[in-house]
Amino acid sequence: MLQLKGKQKIVLTVAATVLVCAVIGKYFFMPVTTKLRQLQQEIRAEEEKLKVSLTIEKRKDKIISEYNQYQRYLELKSDLSDAEIVTRFLKDIEKIAQESGLSIITLNPQNQPDLSQGYRTYTADLRAEANLKQLLNFFHKIQNNQLLIKLDKLSLTPKDEQATALRLDTTIRIIIP
């Protein structure tokens, strides 16, 4: 074997150490770092997917809460017959009027519903008498009813000269999706 002097031994040892480190780095550490980079990219991609999913989930919760809020207005389904819907509509109006203290003179439904864009509208003419407090109570209950009820052509006239009672003439509509 070769006899090396002090400096040559140090240079050869350093060179051999660098060569061994390069080989170990290339064959052992390089695949590990490559795999780590690949895993980091996959983690970032999954985080982005989770952010999108979380946004969608928040929207879903908001939509469900709004749907539940308006579900009470959709209680009457359009798969019921016209006669069943009109009967329910008139019963609800009579019940609200009775709870409010209104005296119904006439309540006449129209025969055919109006068909519009995705919904049907049923109409009834109402003539009633009550004092102002009872009328306001009736209007409040109509507004907070579970059905989509609308008052059209509202007319209030005094029943007598003292105006203690008022006569209400209105057209009531209900909308069924």
Secondary structure, 3 states (H helix, E strand, C coil): CCCCCHHHHHHHHHHHHHHHHHHHHHHHHHHHHHHHHHHHHHHHHHHHHHHHHHHHHHHHHHHHHHHHHHHHHHCCCCCCCHHHHHHHHHHHHHHHHHHHCCEEEEEEECCCCEEECCEEEEEEEEEEEECHHHHHHHHHHHHCCCCEEEEEEEEEEECCCCCCCEEEEEEEEEEEC
